[in-house]
């Protein structure tokens, strides 16, 4: 497995590429119960669910495609590409700032 770094604030793919979902066939989570990636809240047992979901994502070969899909399609719930809702909101805000500067 090759590890590449990517700044999620910078777009990884075009909107058209991100919206394609063929990457899902290679996702590490494809055989994992979806409930794990949609914890209720951010405290108590949800902390463990979030950590477990992020652990699955950390081993995924298509993590960046998943994250970009979530960002481009405004997924506002769950763990996508190893990031929580709040983490993705921060990226969206940063991207909007960058776009305004351009």
C-alpha positions in Angstrom: 0.0 0.0 0.0 1.4 3.4 -0.9 0.8 6.3 1.4 0.3 9.6 -0.2 -0.3 12.9 1.5 -2.9 15.3 0.4 -4.0 18.6 1.8 -7.7 18.2 2.0 -8.2 21.9 1.8 -6.9 21.7 -1.8 -9.3 19.9 -4.0 -8.3 16.3 -4.7 -10.5 15.8 -7.7 -12.9 17.6 -10.0 -16.5 17.6 -8.9 -17.3 15.2 -11.7 -14.6 12.8 -10.6 -15.5 13.1 -7.0 -19.2 12.3 -7.6 -18.4 9.1 -9.4 -18.7 6.3 -6.9 -16.7 3.5 -8.5 -14.1 3.9 -5.7 -16.6 2.4 -3.2 -15.9 -1.1 -4.5 -12.3 -0.7 -3.2 -13.3 0.9 0.1 -12.1 -0.7 3.3 -15.5 -0.1 4.9 -17.5 -1.9 2.2 -18.0 -5.0 4.5 -18.3 -3.0 7.7 -21.6 -2.2 9.4 -22.6 1.3 8.3 -23.7 2.1 11.9 -20.0 2.4 12.8 -19.6 5.4 10.5 -22.7 7.2 11.8 -22.2 7.6 15.5 -24.8 9.4 17.6 -23.2 12.4 19.0 -19.6 13.1 19.8 -19.3 12.1 23.4 -19.6 8.9 25.4 -19.8 5.7 23.3 -19.7 7.9 20.1 -16.0 8.6 20.9 -15.2 4.9 20.5 -17.3 4.6 17.3 -15.5 7.6 15.8 -12.1 6.1 16.7 -13.0 2.7 15.3 -14.4 4.2 12.1 -11.3 6.4 11.6 -9.1 3.2 12.2 -10.9 1.5 9.3 -10.4 4.7 7.1 -6.7 4.8 8.0 -6.2 1.5 6.2 -8.3 2.4 3.2 -6.7 2.8 -0.3 -9.5 5.2 -1.5 -9.8 7.4 1.6 -9.1 10.6 -0.3 -11.7 9.8 -3.0 -14.2 9.1 -0.2 -13.4 12.4 1.5 -13.6 14.3 -1.7 -17.0 12.7 -2.5 -18.3 13.7 0.9 -17.0 17.3 0.5 -18.3 17.7 -3.0 -21.7 16.2 -2.2 -22.0 18.0 1.1 -22.4 14.9 3.2 -23.1 16.4 6.6 -23.4 13.2 8.7 -21.0 10.4 9.5 -17.3 9.7 9.1 -16.2 10.0 5.4 -12.6 9.7 4.3 -11.5 9.5 8.0 -13.0 12.8 9.0 -16.0 13.8 11.1 -18.7 16.3 10.2 -16.9 19.1 12.1 -13.6 18.3 10.4 -15.2 18.4 7.0 -17.0 21.7 7.8 -13.6 23.2 8.6 -12.2 22.1 5.2 -15.3 23.5 3.4 -14.8 26.9 5.2 -11.1 26.9 4.2 -12.0 26.1 0.6 -14.5 28.9 0.5 -11.9 31.4 1.9 -9.5 30.3 -0.8 -12.0 30.6 -3.5 -12.9 34.1 -2.4 -9.3 35.1 -2.5 -8.9 33.8 -6.1 
